[in-house]
Amino acid sequence: MGVRRFEAQVDHAVLSARGLDLIETKNWSETYAQATDRCPFRQTAAAAHLVRCSLREAGLKIPVRAWLVNCGALPKSSGDYWVKVRSPRQIAGSIEAQGHSATPLDVEAAARWLVGRLGP
């Protein structure tokens, strides 16, 4: 049986002593947000879950948080995806408000892990 490989796409990743913050950015019109069946909450939560599990498998203890930066309209969330929604003005302060929870060695190891997984 082959090994299943999964991929995730996120717009931004911020790695610091606070952990790894994955940020998905949306700028949808109200019309599009109401008409689409795409779920940015599910997309962002799935990416965070995949990264969190992969980091754990690599033995890295880095908190992973999922953020949705909303520049426009969003569809209603159809579930509890543990994704925090912020405006562009709020995101930096929200990330900084998280406590320091990773050691410098953990951050360095996570940086090496991330670089090893970035696509060409």
Secondary structure as GFF3:
##gff-version 3
##sequence-region A 1 120
A	DSSP	beta_strand	12	16	.	.	.	ID=ss1
A	DSSP	beta_strand	19	26	.	.	.	ID=ss2
A	DSSP	alpha_helix	30	35	.	.	.	ID=ss3
A	DSSP	alpha_helix	40	57	.	.	.	ID=ss4
A	DSSP	beta_strand	64	70	.	.	.	ID=ss5
A	DSSP	beta_strand	83	86	.	.	.	ID=ss6
A	DSSP	alpha_helix	88	96	.	.	.	ID=ss7
A	DSSP	alpha_helix	104	115	.	.	.	ID=ss8
###
